[in-house]
Amino acid sequence: MSRQVKLNYLRAFDAAARHLSFSAAAEEMNLTQAAISQQIAKLEQALGSDLFIRRNRALSLSERGLAYHLVVREVLDRLDAVTGQIFPAESRRMVSVRCTPSVASQWLAPRLGAFHRAHPGTDIRIQTLDLYPDRRQSPQADLTIYRAAEDHATDAETRLLWRAEIFPVGAPAYLERSGPIASPAGIARCALIDILGYANNWHRWLRRFAPGCPPPAPVVTLDGLNMAIEAACRGEGLILGRRPLIDAYLADGRLVPVLDGDFSLHSSYFLRLNAASPRRAAARILADWMLGAGRGG
């Protein structure tokens, strides 16, 4: 039997499956809720199977609907990607990335030149979290880089980007003035620069690696890793540096590890793709590229 499945039915189904809401799908596609409901009903009629389980105030995918959505999402992604490749002039894409200022300046921005050489048809807009402290007011980004617990759930839209190593670093000039630091306990007598908002701070580091040592008060607490890096490079004290965000400073010697051996805390950074993005195909290309760059450090 021939089954008439129109592309607009599939896009309506995809939007409703992602949101599990006909009204949210209608808003995304700039249609009425009745139009979305009608298109999905026609798709179900063509397929001869219910794709959703409808309850009074809840919508969920049926077993067949879940399996079908995986295929439909893959097909639509591929269609959008091929459209962009064949018609680049008509489909120049702007992908937005939301992340902290330190991730933006120390990791993402230095790598964008390589991405643009490989994908010249995609523009990137970076939105730093500091600009939008109220999440209810912040614009929805296509991709978001954020910190979370190491056991944070991952799926097709959320992947581990990198696992940061967090350890004491300082400027060579400061370490010359302070004298040799042979053990974690020696850190406590140094000028310590803490960073606001990070749970992996000096108190946690000293509790972990120098438990018998009373933690001193930091000399200063700064609002952001970028400012802390600058202060450490000026020789004002030690910071807990985060690799790969300090790799460039370690490479040129502006900062050096204070201790020999592994005295690192860890923090996980994740990359999330906005499933409702109208630029999903272009965002997926950037996400895959960023995941590859993350594995490289």
PyMOL commands that set and color helices and strands:
alter all, ss='L'
color gray80, all
select helices_A, chain A and resi 7-19+22-29+33-47+63-86+88-90+101-118+129-131+172-178+184-189+202-209+225-233+247-252+280-295
alter helices_A, ss='H'
color red, helices_A
select strands_A, chain A and resi 52-54+59-61+93-99+122-128+143-148+158-170+193-195+220-222+239-243+256-257+265-273
alter strands_A, ss='S'
color yellow, strands_A
deselect
rebuild
show_as cartoon
